[in-house]
Amino acid sequence: RLVKNATGRSVGAWIDIVRIQRAKRLLSDTRLSIMDIASSVGVEDQSYFSRLFKKETGLTPSSFRKKMQG
């Protein structure tokens, strides 16, 4: 309840935000595969990771990587 009151989001949603922030850094700074990045942030299903990433950023992980490299 403390997290919800302080942030307006559930603990699960907050954890997803942190995962996506870490994934963004890895996509920008490494050449790890998207599958490896998903796994390293604690999401074993690459399809779910891609949906979650797009929901939070508006871009797929591969589109985000291309944008950061270009």
N, CA, C and O atoms as a DFTB+ gen file, in Angstrom:
280 C
 N C O
     1  1       0.820      -1.208       0.000
     2  2       0.000       0.000       0.000
     3  2       0.854       1.257       0.000
     4  3       0.478       2.275      -0.582
     5  1       2.010       1.180       0.658
     6  2       2.891       2.352       0.698
     7  2       3.341       2.751      -0.699
     8  3       3.351       3.934      -1.038
     9  1       3.714       1.767      -1.510
    10  2       4.151       2.058      -2.886
    11  2       2.999       2.652      -3.674
    12  3       3.179       3.642      -4.383
    13  1       1.834       2.068      -3.560
    14  2       0.657       2.563      -4.279
    15  2       0.328       3.995      -3.874
    16  3       0.032       4.829      -4.729
    17  1       0.376       4.280      -2.588
    18  2       0.083       5.633      -2.113
    19  2       1.141       6.632      -2.556
    20  3       0.815       7.774      -2.880
    21  1       2.392       6.222      -2.574
    22  2       3.482       7.130      -2.922
    23  2       3.598       7.361      -4.428
    24  3       3.950       8.458      -4.860
    25  1       3.303       6.326      -5.236
    26  2       3.543       6.429      -6.676
    27  2       2.281       6.426      -7.521
    28  3       2.306       6.819      -8.687
    29  1       1.176       5.981      -6.933
    30  2      -0.048       5.856      -7.708
    31  2      -0.085       4.594      -8.545
    32  3      -1.019       4.388      -9.320
    33  1       0.921       3.749      -8.397
    34  2       1.003       2.497      -9.153
    35  2       1.182       1.337      -8.202
    36  3       1.675       1.497      -7.085
    37  1       0.774       0.164      -8.661
    38  2       0.960      -1.039      -7.849
    39  2       2.441      -1.427      -7.823
    40  3       3.235      -0.934      -8.624
    41  1       2.794      -2.302      -6.909
    42  2       4.176      -2.783      -6.832
    43  2       4.563      -3.456      -8.143
    44  3       5.664      -3.245      -8.652
    45  1       3.658      -4.269      -8.691
    46  2       3.936      -4.947      -9.961
    47  2       4.204      -3.969     -11.096
    48  3       5.126      -4.167     -11.888
    49  1       3.405      -2.922     -11.174
    50  2       3.602      -1.909     -12.214
    51  2       4.932      -1.190     -12.015
    52  3       5.632      -0.891     -12.983
    53  1       5.277      -0.915     -10.763
    54  2       6.545      -0.248     -10.467
    55  2       7.724      -1.130     -10.879
    56  3       8.706      -0.641     -11.437
    57  1       7.621      -2.422     -10.603
    58  2       8.673      -3.360     -10.995
    59  2       8.809      -3.389     -12.517
    60  3       9.924      -3.426     -13.038
    61  1       7.689      -3.371     -13.230
    62  2       7.747      -3.344     -14.695
    63  2       8.449      -2.089     -15.197
    64  3       9.218      -2.161     -16.156
    65  1       8.203      -0.947     -14.573
    66  2       8.859       0.298     -14.976
    67  2      10.368       0.183     -14.796
    68  3      11.135       0.595     -15.666
    69  1      10.785      -0.367     -13.683
    70  2      12.219      -0.537     -13.434
    71  2      12.825      -1.501     -14.451
    72  3      13.928      -1.273     -14.947
    73  1      12.109      -2.566     -14.756
    74  2      12.594      -3.524     -15.766
    75  2      12.788      -2.841     -17.116
    76  3      13.800      -3.049     -17.785
    77  1      11.818      -2.029     -17.511
    78  2      11.898      -1.354     -18.808
    79  2      13.037      -0.333     -18.816
    80  3      13.723      -0.189     -19.828
    81  1      13.246       0.366     -17.725
    82  2      14.368       1.322     -17.662
    83  2      15.699       0.601     -17.853
    84  3      16.568       1.069     -18.590
    85  1      15.850      -0.538     -17.185
    86  2      17.083      -1.320     -17.336
    87  2      17.206      -1.859     -18.759
    88  3      18.293      -1.843     -19.337
    89  1      16.108      -2.331     -19.320
    90  2      16.120      -2.838     -20.684
    91  2      16.519      -1.737     -21.670
    92  3      17.262      -1.998     -22.616
    93  1      16.040      -0.528     -21.461
    94  2      16.412       0.593     -22.333
    95  2      17.922       0.826     -22.320
    96  3      18.538       1.045     -23.364
    97  1      18.510       0.773     -21.114
    98  2      19.969       0.943     -21.023
    99  2      20.690      -0.169     -21.758
   100  3      21.646       0.088     -22.491
   101  1      20.243      -1.400     -21.572
   102  2      20.891      -2.530     -22.231
   103  2      20.718      -2.466     -23.749
   104  3      21.647      -2.794     -24.488
   105  1      19.569      -2.059     -24.211
   106  2      19.348      -1.937     -25.651
   107  2      20.224      -0.843     -26.255
   108  3      20.685      -0.967     -27.390
   109  1      20.450       0.211     -25.507
   110  2      21.263       1.330     -26.000
   111  2      22.757       1.055     -25.917
   112  3      23.521       1.453     -26.796
   113  1      23.171       0.367     -24.845
   114  2      24.601       0.261     -24.540
   115  2      25.242      -1.074     -24.855
   116  3      26.462      -1.198     -24.750
   117  1      24.465      -2.085     -25.241
   118  2      25.040      -3.403     -25.513
   119  2      24.533      -3.947     -26.839
   120  3      23.634      -3.386     -27.465
   121  1      25.130      -5.042     -27.241
   122  2      24.671      -5.748     -28.432
   123  2      23.981      -7.063     -28.060
   124  3      23.819      -7.946     -28.902
   125  1      23.578      -7.183     -26.799
   126  2      22.862      -8.384     -26.370
   127  2      21.592      -8.549     -27.194
   128  3      20.979      -7.567     -27.612
   129  1      21.204      -9.800     -27.424
   130  2      19.954     -10.042     -28.141
   131  2      18.779      -9.604     -27.274
   132  3      18.895      -9.493     -26.054
   133  1      17.670      -9.363     -27.912
   134  2      16.476      -8.955     -27.179
   135  2      16.058     -10.059     -26.220
   136  3      15.592      -9.776     -25.116
   137  1      16.218     -11.301     -26.623
   138  2      15.898     -12.421     -25.749
   139  2      16.781     -12.407     -24.502
   140  3      16.295     -12.637     -23.395
   141  1      18.069     -12.139     -24.676
   142  2      18.982     -12.072     -23.532
   143  2      18.656     -10.888     -22.621
   144  3      18.756     -10.994     -21.399
   145  1      18.270      -9.780     -23.211
   146  2      17.900      -8.607     -22.418
   147  2      16.631      -8.892     -21.630
   148  3      16.545      -8.567     -20.446
   149  1      15.650      -9.497     -22.279
   150  2      14.409      -9.851     -21.578
   151  2      14.724     -10.730     -20.381
   152  3      14.223     -10.496     -19.281
   153  1      15.541     -11.726     -20.593
   154  2      15.905     -12.637     -19.511
   155  2      16.662     -11.917     -18.401
   156  3      16.432     -12.177     -17.220
   157  1      17.555     -11.021     -18.773
   158  2      18.371     -10.336     -17.762
   159  2      17.560      -9.372     -16.897
   160  3      17.964      -9.049     -15.780
   161  1      16.415      -8.911     -17.412
   162  2      15.568      -8.039     -16.598
   163  2      14.455      -8.813     -15.906
   164  3      13.587      -8.223     -15.264
   165  1      14.483     -10.138     -16.039
   166  2      13.547     -10.974     -15.294
   167  2      12.283     -11.367     -16.019
   168  3      11.308     -11.772     -15.386
   169  1      12.280     -11.255     -17.345
   170  2      11.119     -11.665     -18.130
   171  2      11.562     -12.790     -19.055
   172  3      12.357     -12.566     -19.969
   173  1      11.059     -13.985     -18.828
   174  2      11.508     -15.148     -19.596
   175  2      10.798     -15.291     -20.941
   176  3      11.308     -15.973     -21.830
   177  1       9.651     -14.674     -21.107
   178  2       8.888     -14.773     -22.349
   179  2       9.161     -13.529     -23.200
   180  3       8.753     -12.421     -22.853
   181  1       9.862     -13.738     -24.323
   182  2      10.246     -12.602     -25.165
   183  2       9.021     -11.881     -25.727
   184  3       9.035     -10.657     -25.857
   185  1       7.980     -12.612     -26.056
   186  2       6.765     -11.998     -26.583
   187  2       6.130     -11.064     -25.544
   188  3       5.729      -9.945     -25.865
   189  1       6.046     -11.532     -24.318
   190  2       5.503     -10.691     -23.244
   191  2       6.397      -9.472     -23.027
   192  3       5.902      -8.360     -22.844
   193  1       7.703      -9.680     -23.048
   194  2       8.632      -8.570     -22.882
   195  2       8.404      -7.511     -23.958
   196  3       8.356      -6.319     -23.656
   197  1       8.264      -7.938     -25.201
   198  2       8.059      -6.982     -26.296
   199  2       6.763      -6.213     -26.119
   200  3       6.726      -5.005     -26.351
   201  1       5.687      -6.903     -25.707
   202  2       4.403      -6.215     -25.471
   203  2       4.517      -5.222     -24.324
   204  3       4.037      -4.093     -24.421
   205  1       5.153      -5.645     -23.243
   206  2       5.334      -4.772     -22.086
   207  2       6.176      -3.555     -22.460
   208  3       5.842      -2.428     -22.095
   209  1       7.265      -3.783     -23.187
   210  2       8.148      -2.698     -23.593
   211  2       7.385      -1.689     -24.454
   212  3       7.492      -0.481     -24.246
   213  1       6.615      -2.195     -25.423
   214  2       5.864      -1.305     -26.306
   215  2       4.792      -0.542     -25.541
   216  3       4.554       0.634     -25.813
   217  1       4.143      -1.205     -24.583
   218  2       3.122      -0.536     -23.768
   219  2       3.720       0.633     -22.995
   220  3       3.091       1.684     -22.879
   221  1       4.919       0.461     -22.472
   222  2       5.551       1.500     -21.647
   223  2       6.248       2.586     -22.473
   224  3       6.302       3.739     -22.045
   225  1       6.782       2.236     -23.650
   226  2       7.589       3.193     -24.420
   227  2       6.965       3.645     -25.736
   228  3       7.340       4.682     -26.282
   229  1       6.009       2.864     -26.243
   230  2       5.425       3.175     -27.545
   231  2       6.213       2.589     -28.698
   232  3       5.823       2.741     -29.856
   233  1       7.324       1.919     -28.397
   234  2       8.174       1.310     -29.420
   235  2       8.453      -0.141     -29.069
   236  3       8.463      -0.518     -27.897
   237  1       8.677      -0.950     -30.091
   238  2       9.153      -2.300     -29.821
   239  2      10.614      -2.213     -29.392
   240  3      11.266      -1.204     -29.659
   241  1      11.144      -3.242     -28.736
   242  2      12.550      -3.203     -28.344
   243  2      13.494      -3.002     -29.543
   244  3      14.458      -2.243     -29.448
   245  1      13.222      -3.672     -30.657
   246  2      14.107      -3.512     -31.817
   247  2      14.002      -2.101     -32.404
   248  3      15.012      -1.535     -32.822
   249  1      12.801      -1.527     -32.442
   250  2      12.637      -0.156     -32.933
   251  2      13.350       0.841     -32.003
   252  3      13.970       1.800     -32.465
   253  1      13.253       0.602     -30.707
   254  2      13.935       1.467     -29.746
   255  2      15.437       1.412     -29.973
   256  3      16.096       2.452     -29.979
   257  1      15.990       0.221     -30.159
   258  2      17.433       0.058     -30.386
   259  2      17.853       0.795     -31.653
   260  3      18.857       1.508     -31.652
   261  1      17.097       0.628     -32.727
   262  2      17.431       1.312     -33.981
   263  2      17.408       2.833     -33.796
   264  3      18.286       3.539     -34.291
   265  1      16.417       3.316     -33.095
   266  2      16.303       4.757     -32.857
   267  2      17.497       5.280     -32.055
   268  3      18.014       6.358     -32.348
   269  1      17.935       4.529     -31.051
   270  2      19.067       4.936     -30.216
   271  2      20.392       4.872     -30.980
   272  3      21.309       5.643     -30.695
   273  1      20.494       3.973     -31.933
   274  2      21.727       3.835     -32.710
   275  2      21.785       4.833     -33.848
   276  3      22.871       5.171     -34.320
   277  1      20.639       5.309     -34.295
   278  2      20.595       6.199     -35.438
   279  2      20.572       7.597     -35.050
   280  3      20.535       8.476     -35.912
